[in-house]
Amino acid sequence: MPLYEYECRDCGRRFEKLVSFREAKSAQECPGCGSRSARKLMSVVASIRKEEGGASSCPTCTSGVCNL
Ligand SMILES: [Zn+2]
């Protein structure tokens, strides 16, 4: 399954999520505030390590919430 990056419209949190192609088209739930208004970003996979705010995006997990 592809890894997509999302950004929450409500709290601005970014997170990555492994979703099926079908799921990718629907809104994803934000792990920070629970809102389902997160939108898919154009950047996929390769840009993850370059994103600033690394404290909230863990390169070793797909959820981005473990904060290692
Ligand atoms: Zn949120």
N, CA, C, O and the ligand as a Tripos MOL2 file, in Angstrom:
@<TRIPOS>MOLECULE
protein
  273   271    69     0     0
PROTEIN
NO_CHARGES

@<TRIPOS>ATOM
      1 N           0.8500   -1.2020    0.0000 N.3       1 MET1
      2 CA          0.0000    0.0000    0.0000 C.3       1 MET1
      3 C           0.8800    1.2430    0.0000 C.2       1 MET1
      4 O           1.9630    1.2400    0.5860 O.2       1 MET1
      5 N           0.4310    2.2770   -0.6370 N.am      2 PRO2
      6 CA          1.2090    3.5260   -0.6840 C.3       2 PRO2
      7 C           1.1160    4.3010    0.6210 C.2       2 PRO2
      8 O           0.1240    4.2440    1.3480 O.2       2 PRO2
      9 N           2.1960    5.0270    0.8800 N.am      3 LEU3
     10 CA          2.2240    5.8780    2.0620 C.3       3 LEU3
     11 C           1.9120    7.3090    1.6440 C.2       3 LEU3
     12 O           2.5870    7.8820    0.7890 O.2       3 LEU3
     13 N           0.8940    7.8670    2.2520 N.am      4 TYR4
     14 CA          0.5130    9.2380    1.9160 C.3       4 TYR4
     15 C           0.7360   10.1600    3.1020 C.2       4 TYR4
     16 O           0.7200    9.7380    4.2590 O.2       4 TYR4
     17 N           0.9410   11.4200    2.7850 N.am      5 GLU5
     18 CA          1.0910   12.4180    3.8360 C.3       5 GLU5
     19 C          -0.1550   13.2870    3.8520 C.2       5 GLU5
     20 O          -0.6590   13.7130    2.8130 O.2       5 GLU5
     21 N          -0.6320   13.5360    5.0590 N.am      6 TYR6
     22 CA         -1.8320   14.3430    5.2170 C.3       6 TYR6
     23 C          -1.5670   15.5360    6.1160 C.2       6 TYR6
     24 O          -0.6580   15.5200    6.9460 O.2       6 TYR6
     25 N          -2.3640   16.5550    5.9380 N.am      7 GLU7
     26 CA         -2.2950   17.7110    6.8210 C.3       7 GLU7
     27 C          -3.6980   18.0320    7.2950 C.2       7 GLU7
     28 O          -4.6300   18.1500    6.5000 O.2       7 GLU7
     29 N          -3.8310   18.1720    8.6080 N.am      8 CYS8
     30 CA         -5.1430   18.4560    9.1910 C.3       8 CYS8
     31 C          -5.5090   19.9210    8.9810 C.2       8 CYS8
     32 O          -4.7050   20.8140    9.2480 O.2       8 CYS8
     33 N          -6.7090   20.1580    8.5090 N.am      9 ARG9
     34 CA         -7.1490   21.5360    8.2840 C.3       9 ARG9
     35 C          -7.5050   22.2290    9.5880 C.2       9 ARG9
     36 O          -7.5130   23.4580    9.6650 O.2       9 ARG9
     37 N          -7.7980   21.4450   10.6060 N.am     10 ASP10
     38 CA         -8.2250   22.0550   11.8720 C.3      10 ASP10
     39 C          -7.0550   22.4380   12.7630 C.2      10 ASP10
     40 O          -7.0150   23.5510   13.2870 O.2      10 ASP10
     41 N          -6.0940   21.5190   12.9430 N.am     11 CYS11
     42 CA         -5.0000   21.8130   13.8680 C.3      11 CYS11
     43 C          -3.6650   21.9580   13.1440 C.2      11 CYS11
     44 O          -2.6690   22.3290   13.7650 O.2      11 CYS11
     45 N          -3.6260   21.6760   11.8560 N.am     12 GLY12
     46 CA         -2.3990   21.8710   11.0850 C.3      12 GLY12
     47 C          -1.3930   20.7510   11.2320 C.2      12 GLY12
     48 O          -0.2940   20.8380   10.6830 O.2      12 GLY12
     49 N          -1.7330   19.7110   11.9510 N.am     13 ARG13
     50 CA         -0.8150   18.6070   12.1530 C.3      13 ARG13
     51 C          -0.6150   17.8250   10.8590 C.2      13 ARG13
     52 O          -1.5510   17.5990   10.0920 O.2      13 ARG13
     53 N           0.6380   17.4180   10.6400 N.am     14 ARG14
     54 CA          0.9240   16.5770    9.4900 C.3      14 ARG14
     55 C           1.2100   15.1610    9.9520 C.2      14 ARG14
     56 O           1.8410   14.9550   10.9880 O.2      14 ARG14
     57 N           0.7510   14.1930    9.1910 N.am     15 PHE15
     58 CA          1.0070   12.8090    9.5460 C.3      15 PHE15
     59 C           1.0200   11.9650    8.2860 C.2      15 PHE15
     60 O           0.4460   12.3230    7.2570 O.2      15 PHE15
     61 N           1.6980   10.8290    8.4030 N.am     16 GLU16
     62 CA          1.7420    9.9220    7.2670 C.3      16 GLU16
     63 C           0.8710    8.7170    7.5680 C.2      16 GLU16
     64 O           0.7180    8.3200    8.7230 O.2      16 GLU16
     65 N           0.3090    8.1460    6.5280 N.am     17 LYS17
     66 CA         -0.5670    7.0070    6.7460 C.3      17 LYS17
     67 C          -0.5180    6.0740    5.5570 C.2      17 LYS17
     68 O          -0.5400    6.4950    4.4010 O.2      17 LYS17
     69 N          -0.4500    4.7910    5.8770 N.am     18 LEU18
     70 CA         -0.5250    3.7840    4.8290 C.3      18 LEU18
     71 C          -1.9880    3.5020    4.5450 C.2      18 LEU18
     72 O          -2.7140    3.0260    5.4180 O.2      18 LEU18
     73 N          -2.4150    3.7880    3.3500 N.am     19 VAL19
     74 CA         -3.8090    3.5720    3.0040 C.3      19 VAL19
     75 C          -3.9160    2.9180    1.6360 C.2      19 VAL19
     76 O          -3.0130    3.0190    0.8060 O.2      19 VAL19
     77 N          -5.0250    2.2540    1.4230 N.am     20 SER20
     78 CA         -5.2570    1.6860    0.1070 C.3      20 SER20
     79 C          -5.6050    2.8120   -0.8620 C.2      20 SER20
     80 O          -5.9160    3.9250   -0.4390 O.2      20 SER20
     81 N          -5.5540    2.5280   -2.1350 N.am     21 PHE21
     82 CA         -5.8820    3.5510   -3.1120 C.3      21 PHE21
     83 C          -7.3160    4.0340   -2.9280 C.2      21 PHE21
     84 O          -7.6200    5.2040   -3.1590 O.2      21 PHE21
     85 N          -8.1700    3.1490   -2.5200 N.am     22 ARG22
     86 CA         -9.5630    3.5380   -2.3180 C.3      22 ARG22
     87 C          -9.6870    4.4830   -1.1160 C.2      22 ARG22
     88 O         -10.3830    5.4970   -1.1740 O.2      22 ARG22
     89 N          -8.9960    4.1290   -0.0310 N.am     23 GLU23
     90 CA         -9.0570    4.9600    1.1680 C.3      23 GLU23
     91 C          -8.4140    6.3200    0.9550 C.2      23 GLU23
     92 O          -8.8280    7.3180    1.5470 O.2      23 GLU23
     93 N          -7.4080    6.3460    0.1100 N.am     24 ALA24
     94 CA         -6.6490    7.5830   -0.1050 C.3      24 ALA24
     95 C          -7.5270    8.7040   -0.6380 C.2      24 ALA24
     96 O          -7.2200    9.8830   -0.4630 O.2      24 ALA24
     97 N          -8.6090    8.3320   -1.2810 N.am     25 LYS25
     98 CA         -9.4700    9.3560   -1.8680 C.3      25 LYS25
     99 C         -10.4330    9.9530   -0.8480 C.2      25 LYS25
    100 O         -11.0140   11.0140   -1.0770 O.2      25 LYS25
    101 N         -10.5950    9.2710    0.2640 N.am     26 SER26
    102 CA        -11.5080    9.7800    1.2750 C.3      26 SER26
    103 C         -10.7300   10.4930    2.3780 C.2      26 SER26
    104 O          -9.5150   10.3320    2.4950 O.2      26 SER26
    105 N         -11.4260   11.2670    3.1680 N.am     27 ALA27
    106 CA        -10.7840   12.0300    4.2410 C.3      27 ALA27
    107 C         -10.2640   11.0860    5.3170 C.2      27 ALA27
    108 O         -10.8890   10.0730    5.6300 O.2      27 ALA27
    109 N          -9.1120   11.4360    5.8760 N.am     28 GLN28
    110 CA         -8.5190   10.6270    6.9280 C.3      28 GLN28
    111 C          -8.6580   11.3300    8.2740 C.2      28 GLN28
    112 O          -8.7400   12.5560    8.3570 O.2      28 GLN28
    113 N          -8.6820   10.5110    9.3250 N.am     29 GLU29
    114 CA         -8.8440   11.0730   10.6560 C.3      29 GLU29
    115 C          -7.5170   11.5680   11.2050 C.2      29 GLU29
    116 O          -6.5080   10.8650   11.1430 O.2      29 GLU29
    117 N          -7.5230   12.7810   11.7440 N.am     30 CYS30
    118 CA         -6.3090   13.3580   12.3060 C.3      30 CYS30
    119 C          -5.9900   12.6890   13.6430 C.2      30 CYS30
    120 O          -6.8630   12.5940   14.5060 O.2      30 CYS30
    121 N          -4.7310   12.2160   13.8280 N.am     31 PRO31
    122 CA         -4.3440   11.5720   15.0870 C.3      31 PRO31
    123 C          -4.2180   12.5690   16.2230 C.2      31 PRO31
    124 O          -4.1550   12.1810   17.3890 O.2      31 PRO31
    125 N          -4.1800   13.8510   15.8900 N.am     32 GLY32
    126 CA         -4.0010   14.8730   16.9120 C.3      32 GLY32
    127 C          -5.3150   15.3420   17.5140 C.2      32 GLY32
    128 O          -5.4520   15.4030   18.7350 O.2      32 GLY32
    129 N          -6.2770   15.6730   16.6700 N.am     33 CYS33
    130 CA         -7.5270   16.2550   17.1720 C.3      33 CYS33
    131 C          -8.7430   15.4110   16.8070 C.2      33 CYS33
    132 O          -9.8510   15.7030   17.2550 O.2      33 CYS33
    133 N          -8.5530   14.3780   16.0060 N.am     34 GLY34
    134 CA         -9.6670   13.5010   15.6850 C.3      34 GLY34
    135 C         -10.5580   14.0130   14.5690 C.2      34 GLY34
    136 O         -11.5420   13.3690   14.2060 O.2      34 GLY34
    137 N         -10.2160   15.1590   14.0330 N.am     35 SER35
    138 CA        -11.0000   15.7070   12.9290 C.3      35 SER35
    139 C         -10.8280   14.8430   11.6830 C.2      35 SER35
    140 O          -9.7680   14.2530   11.4740 O.2      35 SER35
    141 N         -11.8450   14.7720   10.8780 N.am     36 ARG36
    142 CA        -11.7480   13.9910    9.6460 C.3      36 ARG36
    143 C         -11.5880   14.8910    8.4290 C.2      36 ARG36
    144 O         -11.9560   14.5240    7.3130 O.2      36 ARG36
    145 N         -11.0390   16.0630    8.6630 N.am     37 SER37
    146 CA        -10.8880   17.0160    7.5580 C.3      37 SER37
    147 C          -9.4500   17.0900    7.0680 C.2      37 SER37
    148 O          -9.0700   18.0500    6.3990 O.2      37 SER37
    149 N          -8.6480   16.0810    7.3980 N.am     38 ALA38
    150 CA         -7.2660   16.0910    6.9270 C.3      38 ALA38
    151 C          -7.2340   15.9190    5.4140 C.2      38 ALA38
    152 O          -7.9780   15.1210    4.8450 O.2      38 ALA38
    153 N          -6.3610   16.6830    4.7830 N.am     39 ARG39
    154 CA         -6.2750   16.5770    3.3300 C.3      39 ARG39
    155 C          -4.9560   15.9450    2.9220 C.2      39 ARG39
    156 O          -3.9490   16.0640    3.6210 O.2      39 ARG39
    157 N          -4.9760   15.2850    1.8010 N.am     40 LYS40
    158 CA         -3.7770   14.6180    1.3040 C.3      40 LYS40
    159 C          -2.8520   15.6450    0.6660 C.2      40 LYS40
    160 O          -3.2800   16.4760   -0.1340 O.2      40 LYS40
    161 N          -1.5790   15.5730    1.0340 N.am     41 LEU41
    162 CA         -0.6010   16.4740    0.4410 C.3      41 LEU41
    163 C          -0.0610   15.8710   -0.8390 C.2      41 LEU41
    164 O          -0.1100   14.6580   -1.0410 O.2      41 LEU41
    165 N           0.4500   16.7240   -1.6920 N.am     42 MET42
    166 CA          0.9720   16.2490   -2.9620 C.3      42 MET42
    167 C           2.2560   15.4500   -2.7820 C.2      42 MET42
    168 O           2.5220   14.4980   -3.5160 O.2      42 MET42
    169 N           3.0460   15.8560   -1.7890 N.am     43 SER43
    170 CA          4.3080   15.1670   -1.5500 C.3      43 SER43
    171 C           4.0590   13.7940   -0.9450 C.2      43 SER43
    172 O           3.2540   13.6450   -0.0260 O.2      43 SER43
    173 N           4.7520   12.8020   -1.4640 N.am     44 VAL44
    174 CA          4.5620   11.4440   -0.9780 C.3      44 VAL44
    175 C           5.9050   10.7900   -0.6690 C.2      44 VAL44
    176 O           6.8450   10.8790   -1.4590 O.2      44 VAL44
    177 N           5.9870   10.1410    0.4690 N.am     45 VAL45
    178 CA          7.1110    9.3120    0.8800 C.3      45 VAL45
    179 C           8.4750   10.0100    0.8710 C.2      45 VAL45
    180 O           9.0680   10.2100    1.9310 O.2      45 VAL45
    181 N           8.9660   10.3740   -0.2840 N.am     46 ALA46
    182 CA         10.3360   10.8480   -0.4020 C.3      46 ALA46
    183 C          10.5920   12.1200    0.3860 C.2      46 ALA46
    184 O          11.7310   12.3820    0.7710 O.2      46 ALA46
    185 N           9.5710   12.9090    0.6340 N.am     47 SER47
    186 CA          9.7810   14.2040    1.2690 C.3      47 SER47
    187 C           9.7010   14.1460    2.7890 C.2      47 SER47
    188 O           9.9560   15.1420    3.4660 O.2      47 SER47
    189 N           9.3500   12.9950    3.3200 N.am     48 ILE48
    190 CA          9.1020   12.8840    4.7510 C.3      48 ILE48
    191 C          10.3050   13.3340    5.5870 C.2      48 ILE48
    192 O          10.1530   14.1090    6.5310 O.2      48 ILE48
    193 N          11.4790   12.8560    5.2430 N.am     49 ARG49
    194 CA         12.6520   13.1550    6.0510 C.3      49 ARG49
    195 C          13.0920   14.6110    5.9160 C.2      49 ARG49
    196 O          13.8630   15.1060    6.7380 O.2      49 ARG49
    197 N          12.6130   15.2840    4.9040 N.am     50 LYS50
    198 CA         13.0030   16.6690    4.7190 C.3      50 LYS50
    199 C          12.0420   17.6310    5.3990 C.2      50 LYS50
    200 O          12.3380   18.8140    5.5600 O.2      50 LYS50
    201 N          10.9020   17.1150    5.7920 N.am     51 GLU51
    202 CA          9.9090   17.9790    6.4160 C.3      51 GLU51
    203 C          10.4320   18.5250    7.7390 C.2      51 GLU51
    204 O          11.0580   17.8030    8.5150 O.2      51 GLU51
    205 N          10.1740   19.7890    7.9840 N.am     52 GLU52
    206 CA         10.5370   20.3540    9.2770 C.3      52 GLU52
    207 C           9.5080   19.9540   10.3170 C.2      52 GLU52
    208 O           8.4390   19.4350    9.9960 O.2      52 GLU52
    209 N           9.8510   20.2040   11.5580 N.am     53 GLY53
    210 CA          8.9580   19.7530   12.6200 C.3      53 GLY53
    211 C           9.0860   18.2620   12.8050 C.2      53 GLY53
    212 O           8.0930   17.5590   12.9970 O.2      53 GLY53
    213 N          10.3310   17.7760   12.7480 N.am     54 GLY54
    214 CA         10.5810   16.3420   12.8040 C.3      54 GLY54
    215 C          10.1200   15.6830   14.0880 C.2      54 GLY54
    216 O           9.9670   14.4630   14.1340 O.2      54 GLY54
    217 N           9.8980   16.4590   15.1210 N.am     55 ALA55
    218 CA          9.4940   15.8850   16.3920 C.3      55 ALA55
    219 C           8.1690   15.1400   16.2760 C.2      55 ALA55
    220 O           7.8880   14.2300   17.0560 O.2      55 ALA55
    221 N           7.3690   15.5290   15.3090 N.am     56 SER56
    222 CA          6.0660   14.8970   15.1990 C.3      56 SER56
    223 C           5.9890   13.9220   14.0230 C.2      56 SER56
    224 O           4.9490   13.3120   13.7750 O.2      56 SER56
    225 N           7.1170   13.7850   13.2960 N.am     57 SER57
    226 CA          7.0990   12.8260   12.2040 C.3      57 SER57
    227 C           8.2570   11.8560   12.3450 C.2      57 SER57
    228 O           9.4100   12.2050   12.0880 O.2      57 SER57
    229 N           7.9550   10.6830   12.7390 N.am     58 CYS58
    230 CA          8.9720    9.6630   12.9680 C.3      58 CYS58
    231 C           9.2510    8.9000   11.6710 C.2      58 CYS58
    232 O           8.3230    8.3630   11.0660 O.2      58 CYS58
    233 N          10.5060    8.8440   11.2380 N.am     59 PRO59
    234 CA         10.8220    8.1580    9.9820 C.3      59 PRO59
    235 C          10.7710    6.6380   10.0900 C.2      59 PRO59
    236 O          10.7900    5.9460    9.0720 O.2      59 PRO59
    237 N          10.7080    6.1170   11.3010 N.am     60 THR60
    238 CA         10.7620    4.6660   11.4490 C.3      60 THR60
    239 C           9.3860    4.0400   11.6330 C.2      60 THR60
    240 O           9.2550    2.8160   11.6660 O.2      60 THR60
    241 N           8.3710    4.8700   11.7500 N.am     61 CYS61
    242 CA          7.0280    4.2940   11.8360 C.3      61 CYS61
    243 C           6.1310    5.0100   10.8250 C.2      61 CYS61
    244 O           6.4850    6.0790   10.3280 O.2      61 CYS61
    245 N           5.0200    4.4490   10.5340 N.am     62 THR62
    246 CA          4.1460    5.0130    9.5130 C.3      62 THR62
    247 C           3.0700    5.9030   10.1090 C.2      62 THR62
    248 O           2.3570    6.5860    9.3730 O.2      62 THR62
    249 N           2.9410    5.9080   11.4080 N.am     63 SER63
    250 CA          1.8770    6.7020   12.0000 C.3      63 SER63
    251 C           2.3120    8.1310   12.2730 C.2      63 SER63
    252 O           1.4920    9.0490   12.2520 O.2      63 SER63
    253 N           3.6260    8.3230   12.5340 N.am     64 GLY64
    254 CA          4.1020    9.6600   12.8240 C.3      64 GLY64
    255 C           3.7200   10.1490   14.2040 C.2      64 GLY64
    256 O           3.7950   11.3460   14.4800 O.2      64 GLY64
    257 N           3.3170    9.2530   15.0620 N.am     65 VAL65
    258 CA          2.8520    9.6900   16.3780 C.3      65 VAL65
    259 C           3.6590    9.0890   17.5300 C.2      65 VAL65
    260 O           3.3290    9.3090   18.6950 O.2      65 VAL65
    261 N           4.7130    8.3320   17.2140 N.am     66 CYS66
    262 CA          5.4540    7.6910   18.3070 C.3      66 CYS66
    263 C           6.4930    8.6190   18.9200 C.2      66 CYS66
    264 O           6.9310    8.4010   20.0490 O.2      66 CYS66
    265 N           6.8950    9.6670   18.1760 N.am     67 ASN67
    266 CA          7.8150   10.6700   18.6980 C.3      67 ASN67
    267 C           9.0940   10.0870   19.2860 C.2      67 ASN67
    268 O           9.5120   10.4760   20.3760 O.2      67 ASN67
    269 N           9.6940    9.1870   18.5910 N.am     68 LEU68
    270 CA         10.9580    8.6210   19.0670 C.3      68 LEU68
    271 C          12.0590    9.6780   19.0470 C.2      68 LEU68
    272 O          13.1980    9.3900   19.4140 O.2      68 LEU68
    273 ZN         -6.0630   17.7860   13.6620 Zn       69 ZN69
@<TRIPOS>BOND
     1     1     2 1
     2     2     3 1
     3     3     4 2
     4     3     5 am
     5     5     6 1
     6     6     7 1
     7     7     8 2
     8     7     9 am
     9     9    10 1
    10    10    11 1
    11    11    12 2
    12    11    13 am
    13    13    14 1
    14    14    15 1
    15    15    16 2
    16    15    17 am
    17    17    18 1
    18    18    19 1
    19    19    20 2
    20    19    21 am
    21    21    22 1
    22    22    23 1
    23    23    24 2
    24    23    25 am
    25    25    26 1
    26    26    27 1
    27    27    28 2
    28    27    29 am
    29    29    30 1
    30    30    31 1
    31    31    32 2
    32    31    33 am
    33    33    34 1
    34    34    35 1
    35    35    36 2
    36    35    37 am
    37    37    38 1
    38    38    39 1
    39    39    40 2
    40    39    41 am
    41    41    42 1
    42    42    43 1
    43    43    44 2
    44    43    45 am
    45    45    46 1
    46    46    47 1
    47    47    48 2
    48    47    49 am
    49    49    50 1
    50    50    51 1
    51    51    52 2
    52    51    53 am
    53    53    54 1
    54    54    55 1
    55    55    56 2
    56    55    57 am
    57    57    58 1
    58    58    59 1
    59    59    60 2
    60    59    61 am
    61    61    62 1
    62    62    63 1
    63    63    64 2
    64    63    65 am
    65    65    66 1
    66    66    67 1
    67    67    68 2
    68    67    69 am
    69    69    70 1
    70    70    71 1
    71    71    72 2
    72    71    73 am
    73    73    74 1
    74    74    75 1
    75    75    76 2
    76    75    77 am
    77    77    78 1
    78    78    79 1
    79    79    80 2
    80    79    81 am
    81    81    82 1
    82    82    83 1
    83    83    84 2
    84    83    85 am
    85    85    86 1
    86    86    87 1
    87    87    88 2
    88    87    89 am
    89    89    90 1
    90    90    91 1
    91    91    92 2
    92    91    93 am
    93    93    94 1
    94    94    95 1
    95    95    96 2
    96    95    97 am
    97    97    98 1
    98    98    99 1
    99    99   100 2
   100    99   101 am
   101   101   102 1
   102   102   103 1
   103   103   104 2
   104   103   105 am
   105   105   106 1
   106   106   107 1
   107   107   108 2
   108   107   109 am
   109   109   110 1
   110   110   111 1
   111   111   112 2
   112   111   113 am
   113   113   114 1
   114   114   115 1
   115   115   116 2
   116   115   117 am
   117   117   118 1
   118   118   119 1
   119   119   120 2
   120   119   121 am
   121   121   122 1
   122   122   123 1
   123   123   124 2
   124   123   125 am
   125   125   126 1
   126   126   127 1
   127   127   128 2
   128   127   129 am
   129   129   130 1
   130   130   131 1
   131   131   132 2
   132   131   133 am
   133   133   134 1
   134   134   135 1
   135   135   136 2
   136   135   137 am
   137   137   138 1
   138   138   139 1
   139   139   140 2
   140   139   141 am
   141   141   142 1
   142   142   143 1
   143   143   144 2
   144   143   145 am
   145   145   146 1
   146   146   147 1
   147   147   148 2
   148   147   149 am
   149   149   150 1
   150   150   151 1
   151   151   152 2
   152   151   153 am
   153   153   154 1
   154   154   155 1
   155   155   156 2
   156   155   157 am
   157   157   158 1
   158   158   159 1
   159   159   160 2
   160   159   161 am
   161   161   162 1
   162   162   163 1
   163   163   164 2
   164   163   165 am
   165   165   166 1
   166   166   167 1
   167   167   168 2
   168   167   169 am
   169   169   170 1
   170   170   171 1
   171   171   172 2
   172   171   173 am
   173   173   174 1
   174   174   175 1
   175   175   176 2
   176   175   177 am
   177   177   178 1
   178   178   179 1
   179   179   180 2
   180   179   181 am
   181   181   182 1
   182   182   183 1
   183   183   184 2
   184   183   185 am
   185   185   186 1
   186   186   187 1
   187   187   188 2
   188   187   189 am
   189   189   190 1
   190   190   191 1
   191   191   192 2
   192   191   193 am
   193   193   194 1
   194   194   195 1
   195   195   196 2
   196   195   197 am
   197   197   198 1
   198   198   199 1
   199   199   200 2
   200   199   201 am
   201   201   202 1
   202   202   203 1
   203   203   204 2
   204   203   205 am
   205   205   206 1
   206   206   207 1
   207   207   208 2
   208   207   209 am
   209   209   210 1
   210   210   211 1
   211   211   212 2
   212   211   213 am
   213   213   214 1
   214   214   215 1
   215   215   216 2
   216   215   217 am
   217   217   218 1
   218   218   219 1
   219   219   220 2
   220   219   221 am
   221   221   222 1
   222   222   223 1
   223   223   224 2
   224   223   225 am
   225   225   226 1
   226   226   227 1
   227   227   228 2
   228   227   229 am
   229   229   230 1
   230   230   231 1
   231   231   232 2
   232   231   233 am
   233   233   234 1
   234   234   235 1
   235   235   236 2
   236   235   237 am
   237   237   238 1
   238   238   239 1
   239   239   240 2
   240   239   241 am
   241   241   242 1
   242   242   243 1
   243   243   244 2
   244   243   245 am
   245   245   246 1
   246   246   247 1
   247   247   248 2
   248   247   249 am
   249   249   250 1
   250   250   251 1
   251   251   252 2
   252   251   253 am
   253   253   254 1
   254   254   255 1
   255   255   256 2
   256   255   257 am
   257   257   258 1
   258   258   259 1
   259   259   260 2
   260   259   261 am
   261   261   262 1
   262   262   263 1
   263   263   264 2
   264   263   265 am
   265   265   266 1
   266   266   267 1
   267   267   268 2
   268   267   269 am
   269   269   270 1
   270   270   271 1
   271   271   272 2
@<TRIPOS>SUBSTRUCTURE
     1 MET1         2 RESIDUE 1 A MET
     2 PRO2         6 RESIDUE 1 A PRO
     3 LEU3        10 RESIDUE 1 A LEU
     4 TYR4        14 RESIDUE 1 A TYR
     5 GLU5        18 RESIDUE 1 A GLU
     6 TYR6        22 RESIDUE 1 A TYR
     7 GLU7        26 RESIDUE 1 A GLU
     8 CYS8        30 RESIDUE 1 A CYS
     9 ARG9        34 RESIDUE 1 A ARG
    10 ASP10       38 RESIDUE 1 A ASP
    11 CYS11       42 RESIDUE 1 A CYS
    12 GLY12       46 RESIDUE 1 A GLY
    13 ARG13       50 RESIDUE 1 A ARG
    14 ARG14       54 RESIDUE 1 A ARG
    15 PHE15       58 RESIDUE 1 A PHE
    16 GLU16       62 RESIDUE 1 A GLU
    17 LYS17       66 RESIDUE 1 A LYS
    18 LEU18       70 RESIDUE 1 A LEU
    19 VAL19       74 RESIDUE 1 A VAL
    20 SER20       78 RESIDUE 1 A SER
    21 PHE21       82 RESIDUE 1 A PHE
    22 ARG22       86 RESIDUE 1 A ARG
    23 GLU23       90 RESIDUE 1 A GLU
    24 ALA24       94 RESIDUE 1 A ALA
    25 LYS25       98 RESIDUE 1 A LYS
    26 SER26      102 RESIDUE 1 A SER
    27 ALA27      106 RESIDUE 1 A ALA
    28 GLN28      110 RESIDUE 1 A GLN
    29 GLU29      114 RESIDUE 1 A GLU
    30 CYS30      118 RESIDUE 1 A CYS
    31 PRO31      122 RESIDUE 1 A PRO
    32 GLY32      126 RESIDUE 1 A GLY
    33 CYS33      130 RESIDUE 1 A CYS
    34 GLY34      134 RESIDUE 1 A GLY
    35 SER35      138 RESIDUE 1 A SER
    36 ARG36      142 RESIDUE 1 A ARG
    37 SER37      146 RESIDUE 1 A SER
    38 ALA38      150 RESIDUE 1 A ALA
    39 ARG39      154 RESIDUE 1 A ARG
    40 LYS40      158 RESIDUE 1 A LYS
    41 LEU41      162 RESIDUE 1 A LEU
    42 MET42      166 RESIDUE 1 A MET
    43 SER43      170 RESIDUE 1 A SER
    44 VAL44      174 RESIDUE 1 A VAL
    45 VAL45      178 RESIDUE 1 A VAL
    46 ALA46      182 RESIDUE 1 A ALA
    47 SER47      186 RESIDUE 1 A SER
    48 ILE48      190 RESIDUE 1 A ILE
    49 ARG49      194 RESIDUE 1 A ARG
    50 LYS50      198 RESIDUE 1 A LYS
    51 GLU51      202 RESIDUE 1 A GLU
    52 GLU52      206 RESIDUE 1 A GLU
    53 GLY53      210 RESIDUE 1 A GLY
    54 GLY54      214 RESIDUE 1 A GLY
    55 ALA55      218 RESIDUE 1 A ALA
    56 SER56      222 RESIDUE 1 A SER
    57 SER57      226 RESIDUE 1 A SER
    58 CYS58      230 RESIDUE 1 A CYS
    59 PRO59      234 RESIDUE 1 A PRO
    60 THR60      238 RESIDUE 1 A THR
    61 CYS61      242 RESIDUE 1 A CYS
    62 THR62      246 RESIDUE 1 A THR
    63 SER63      250 RESIDUE 1 A SER
    64 GLY64      254 RESIDUE 1 A GLY
    65 VAL65      258 RESIDUE 1 A VAL
    66 CYS66      262 RESIDUE 1 A CYS
    67 ASN67      266 RESIDUE 1 A ASN
    68 LEU68      270 RESIDUE 1 A LEU
    69 ZN69       273 GROUP 0 **** ****
